[in-house]
């Protein structure tokens, strides 16, 4: 693979992963310190999963779950994502959101054209670190040989907004206000909420809720974008074939989100993402990679003359 092509491929892969990663984490407002009171004090009949929320309407129960999950500050995350023939990937790690998104994930590409490209770059696995102001991705040795020996790429959120227009602005907004409770907010914002039933998820009693979401409406309700940025983003989503998605969530007897599944369509084909959350309140840390081993996204874009097309 030629040097410029390798760089371009690496930047594109990280950009796709960044978008998929924020979806896995969820978004919709930074959390407060400590676990929410709802997560501590749920009591009631165990016949419906053990908490008090089963006695509430689906909307009221989800509001409680949204607050409890948001207030927990951190969790371990396992997710799998498939986007048509473009890619299949898994992610595993821990994330915190009490003071901006912080954490680390190991991302493995398991199929699609992205996995094929990653194999040419020397590895199908990538380390990702989330800091409040930037996202860092560690590429393989083959990629580092094309970037002066530097393994890490830094994506500053301000640069994403500057170079990516309305899409970059939305991504920055979501990355800087992130919690796993986005899926709960999705359903609350949709106006289409129903309780499916009660189920076991990895041995835990849960309540299963579902609904359908208009993606553009979600962006309008859960972001700080201007009217012009929202209009541009809606056009981008429509061009990408993204209009609606179905959302299923499972909430445990502590009113905490333990699983979510989102499905939709894109121009690349069907989109599915499943995520599991556990160990709420777990310790999370992520260090900024060494500067000598880090290449800046904007620098790489300038070097290859790719402009905003990357």
C-alpha positions as CSV (number, residue, x, y, z in Angstrom):
1,X,0.0,0.0,0.0
2,X,1.4,3.4,-1.0
3,X,2.3,5.8,1.8
4,X,-0.4,8.4,1.0
5,X,-3.0,5.7,0.6
6,X,-2.0,4.1,3.9
7,X,-2.3,7.4,5.7
8,X,-5.7,8.2,4.2
9,X,-6.9,4.7,5.1
10,X,-5.8,5.0,8.6
11,X,-7.4,8.4,9.1
12,X,-10.7,7.2,7.6
13,X,-10.7,4.1,9.8
14,X,-10.2,6.2,12.9
15,X,-13.0,8.6,11.9
16,X,-15.5,5.8,11.3
17,X,-14.5,4.2,14.6
18,X,-14.8,7.6,16.4
19,X,-18.4,7.9,15.2
20,X,-19.2,4.2,16.1
21,X,-17.5,4.7,19.5
22,X,-19.6,7.7,20.5
23,X,-22.7,5.7,19.6
24,X,-21.6,2.9,21.8
25,X,-21.0,5.2,24.7
26,X,-24.1,7.2,24.2
27,X,-24.4,10.9,24.8
28,X,-26.7,13.6,26.0
29,X,-25.3,15.6,28.9
30,X,-22.4,15.2,31.4
31,X,-23.1,13.2,34.5
32,X,-23.1,14.5,38.1
33,X,-20.8,13.2,40.7
34,X,-21.6,9.9,42.4
35,X,-24.4,7.5,41.8
36,X,-27.9,9.0,41.5
37,X,-30.2,8.5,44.4
38,X,-32.5,6.4,42.2
39,X,-29.8,3.8,41.8
40,X,-29.5,3.4,45.6
41,X,-33.0,3.4,46.9
42,X,-35.0,1.3,44.5
43,X,-37.3,-1.1,46.4
44,X,-40.4,-3.1,45.6
45,X,-41.6,-6.4,44.2
46,X,-39.0,-8.7,42.7
47,X,-41.7,-10.3,40.5
48,X,-41.1,-7.5,38.0
49,X,-37.4,-7.3,38.3
50,X,-37.0,-6.1,41.9
51,X,-37.2,-2.3,41.6
52,X,-40.0,0.2,42.1
53,X,-40.0,1.3,38.4
54,X,-42.2,-1.6,37.1
55,X,-45.2,0.1,38.9
56,X,-44.6,3.2,36.9
57,X,-45.6,4.0,33.3
58,X,-42.8,3.3,30.8
59,X,-42.1,7.0,30.4
60,X,-41.8,7.5,34.2
61,X,-39.7,4.4,34.6
62,X,-37.3,5.5,31.9
63,X,-36.9,9.0,33.4
64,X,-35.8,7.3,36.6
65,X,-33.4,5.0,34.7
66,X,-32.0,8.0,32.8
67,X,-31.2,9.9,36.0
68,X,-29.7,6.8,37.7
69,X,-27.5,5.8,34.7
70,X,-26.4,9.4,34.2
71,X,-25.5,9.8,37.8
72,X,-23.4,6.7,38.0
73,X,-20.3,8.5,36.4
74,X,-18.6,5.4,34.9
75,X,-19.1,1.8,33.8
76,X,-17.5,-1.1,31.9
77,X,-18.6,-1.4,28.3
78,X,-18.7,-4.2,25.8
79,X,-20.1,-3.5,22.4
80,X,-20.4,-4.9,18.9
81,X,-21.2,-2.8,15.8
82,X,-22.0,-3.8,12.2
83,X,-22.4,-1.3,9.4
84,X,-23.4,-3.2,6.2
85,X,-20.4,-4.4,4.3
86,X,-18.3,-1.6,5.6
87,X,-17.3,-3.0,9.0
88,X,-17.9,-5.2,12.0
89,X,-16.1,-4.3,15.2
90,X,-16.1,-5.1,18.9
91,X,-15.1,-2.7,21.7
92,X,-14.2,-3.6,25.3
93,X,-13.1,-1.3,28.1
94,X,-14.3,1.3,30.7
95,X,-15.6,4.8,30.3
96,X,-16.3,7.7,32.7
97,X,-18.5,10.7,32.0
98,X,-18.6,12.7,35.2
99,X,-16.3,15.4,33.9
100,X,-16.3,14.9,30.2
101,X,-15.7,11.6,28.5
102,X,-12.6,9.7,29.8
103,X,-11.6,6.1,29.3
104,X,-10.0,3.5,27.2
105,X,-11.3,0.8,24.8
106,X,-9.7,-2.0,22.8
107,X,-11.3,-2.1,19.4
108,X,-11.1,-5.2,17.2
109,X,-12.2,-5.2,13.6
110,X,-13.9,-8.5,12.7
111,X,-15.2,-8.1,9.2
112,X,-16.0,-5.8,6.3
113,X,-13.8,-3.6,4.1
114,X,-12.4,-1.8,7.2
115,X,-11.0,-5.1,8.6
116,X,-9.4,-5.8,5.2
117,X,-7.8,-2.4,5.2
118,X,-6.6,-2.8,8.8
119,X,-4.9,-6.1,7.9
120,X,-3.0,-4.2,5.3
121,X,-2.0,-1.7,8.0
122,X,-0.6,-4.6,10.1
123,X,-3.2,-5.2,12.8
124,X,-7.0,-5.7,13.1
125,X,-6.9,-4.3,16.7
126,X,-6.6,-0.7,17.9
127,X,-6.4,1.0,21.2
128,X,-8.6,4.0,21.8
129,X,-8.3,6.6,24.6
130,X,-11.0,9.2,25.3
131,X,-10.0,12.5,27.0
132,X,-12.3,15.4,27.6
133,X,-10.8,17.4,24.8
134,X,-9.6,14.8,22.3
135,X,-9.8,11.2,21.1
136,X,-6.5,9.2,20.6
137,X,-6.2,6.0,18.5
138,X,-3.1,3.8,18.4
139,X,-2.4,2.3,15.0
140,X,0.0,-0.5,14.1
141,X,3.7,-0.5,13.3
142,X,3.0,-0.4,9.5
143,X,1.1,2.8,9.9
144,X,3.7,4.3,12.2
145,X,6.4,3.7,9.6
146,X,4.5,6.2,7.4
147,X,4.2,8.8,10.1
148,X,7.7,9.2,11.3
149,X,7.4,6.4,13.8
150,X,4.4,7.8,15.6
151,X,1.7,5.2,16.5
152,X,-1.0,7.5,17.9
153,X,-3.4,9.8,16.1
154,X,-4.9,12.7,18.0
155,X,-8.4,13.9,17.1
156,X,-9.0,17.2,19.0
157,X,-12.8,17.8,19.1
158,X,-12.4,21.4,18.2
159,X,-10.5,20.3,15.0
160,X,-13.4,17.9,14.2
161,X,-15.8,20.8,14.3
162,X,-13.6,23.1,12.3
163,X,-12.8,20.6,9.5
164,X,-16.1,18.5,9.6
165,X,-18.7,21.3,9.3
166,X,-22.1,20.5,10.8
167,X,-21.2,16.8,11.2
168,X,-18.0,17.6,13.0
169,X,-19.8,20.1,15.2
170,X,-22.4,17.4,16.1
171,X,-19.7,14.8,16.8
172,X,-17.9,17.3,19.1
173,X,-21.1,18.1,20.9
174,X,-21.9,14.5,21.5
175,X,-18.3,13.5,22.5
176,X,-18.1,16.3,25.1
177,X,-21.4,15.5,26.7
178,X,-21.5,11.8,26.9
179,X,-23.1,9.1,29.1
180,X,-24.5,5.6,28.3
181,X,-28.0,7.0,29.0
182,X,-28.4,8.3,25.5
183,X,-30.4,5.2,24.6
184,X,-32.8,6.0,27.4
185,X,-33.0,9.6,26.2
186,X,-33.6,8.3,22.7
187,X,-36.8,6.6,23.8
188,X,-38.0,9.5,25.9
189,X,-37.5,11.9,23.0
190,X,-39.1,9.6,20.5
191,X,-42.7,9.7,21.9
192,X,-42.8,6.0,21.0
193,X,-42.1,4.1,24.3
194,X,-43.4,0.7,25.2
195,X,-42.5,-2.0,27.7
196,X,-41.9,-5.3,26.0
197,X,-41.6,-7.4,29.1
198,X,-39.1,-8.7,31.7
199,X,-36.0,-10.7,30.8
200,X,-32.8,-12.1,32.1
201,X,-29.7,-10.3,30.8
202,X,-26.4,-12.1,31.8
203,X,-28.2,-13.4,34.9
204,X,-29.7,-10.1,35.9
205,X,-33.5,-9.3,36.1
206,X,-34.3,-6.5,33.7
207,X,-37.2,-4.7,32.2
208,X,-37.2,-4.4,28.4
209,X,-38.3,-1.2,26.6
210,X,-38.4,-0.4,22.9
211,X,-39.3,2.3,20.4
212,X,-38.5,4.0,17.1
213,X,-36.5,7.2,16.9
214,X,-36.2,9.9,14.2
215,X,-32.5,10.6,14.1
216,X,-32.7,14.2,13.0
217,X,-35.2,15.0,15.7
218,X,-32.8,13.4,18.2
219,X,-30.0,15.8,17.1
220,X,-32.3,18.7,17.5
221,X,-33.4,17.8,21.0
222,X,-30.1,16.5,22.4
223,X,-27.4,18.9,21.0
224,X,-26.4,22.6,21.2
225,X,-26.1,23.1,17.5
226,X,-27.5,26.2,15.7
227,X,-30.4,26.0,13.4
228,X,-28.1,26.2,10.3
229,X,-25.9,23.4,11.7
230,X,-28.9,21.2,12.4
231,X,-30.3,21.7,8.8
232,X,-26.9,20.8,7.4
233,X,-26.6,17.8,9.6
234,X,-30.1,16.6,8.6
235,X,-29.0,16.8,4.9
236,X,-25.9,14.8,5.7
237,X,-27.9,12.1,7.6
238,X,-30.3,11.8,4.7
239,X,-27.5,11.5,2.2
240,X,-26.0,8.7,4.3
241,X,-29.4,7.0,4.3
242,X,-29.9,7.5,8.1
243,X,-33.4,8.5,8.9
244,X,-34.9,6.3,11.7
245,X,-33.6,3.7,14.0
246,X,-35.2,1.2,16.5
247,X,-34.0,1.2,20.0
248,X,-34.3,-1.5,22.6
249,X,-33.0,-1.1,26.2
250,X,-32.9,-3.3,29.3
251,X,-32.9,-1.7,32.8
252,X,-32.1,-3.6,36.0
253,X,-33.6,-3.4,39.4
254,X,-31.2,-0.6,40.3
255,X,-32.7,1.5,37.5
256,X,-29.4,1.2,35.6
257,X,-29.0,0.5,31.9
258,X,-27.5,-2.9,31.3
259,X,-28.0,-3.5,27.6
260,X,-29.0,-1.6,24.5
261,X,-29.5,-2.5,20.9
262,X,-29.9,0.1,18.1
263,X,-30.8,-0.8,14.5
264,X,-31.2,1.3,11.4
265,X,-30.3,1.7,7.8
266,X,-27.4,3.6,6.1
267,X,-26.2,3.9,2.5
268,X,-23.7,1.2,3.4
269,X,-26.4,-1.2,4.4
270,X,-28.0,-2.2,7.7
271,X,-26.6,-0.9,11.0
272,X,-26.8,-2.7,14.3
273,X,-25.1,-2.0,17.6
274,X,-25.4,-3.9,20.8
275,X,-23.8,-2.7,24.0
276,X,-23.6,-4.2,27.6
277,X,-22.9,-2.0,30.6
278,X,-21.7,-3.3,34.0
279,X,-19.7,-2.3,37.1
280,X,-21.1,1.1,37.4
281,X,-18.9,3.4,39.4
282,X,-15.7,1.5,38.4
283,X,-12.4,3.4,38.5
284,X,-11.5,4.8,35.1
285,X,-8.3,6.4,33.9
286,X,-6.8,7.4,30.6
287,X,-3.5,9.0,30.0
288,X,-2.5,11.3,27.1
289,X,-0.1,9.3,24.9
290,X,3.5,10.5,24.7
291,X,3.8,13.5,22.5
292,X,6.8,12.0,20.6
293,X,4.6,9.0,19.6
294,X,1.6,11.1,18.6
295,X,0.6,12.6,15.2
296,X,-2.0,15.3,15.1
297,X,-5.0,14.6,12.8
298,X,-4.8,18.1,11.2
299,X,-1.1,17.7,10.6
300,X,-1.7,14.4,8.7
301,X,-4.5,16.0,6.7
302,X,-2.2,18.8,5.7
303,X,0.5,16.4,4.7
304,X,-1.6,14.5,2.3
305,X,-3.6,17.5,1.0
306,X,-6.9,15.7,1.8
307,X,-8.6,18.8,3.2
308,X,-12.0,18.2,4.8
309,X,-12.5,15.2,2.6
310,X,-10.9,13.0,5.3
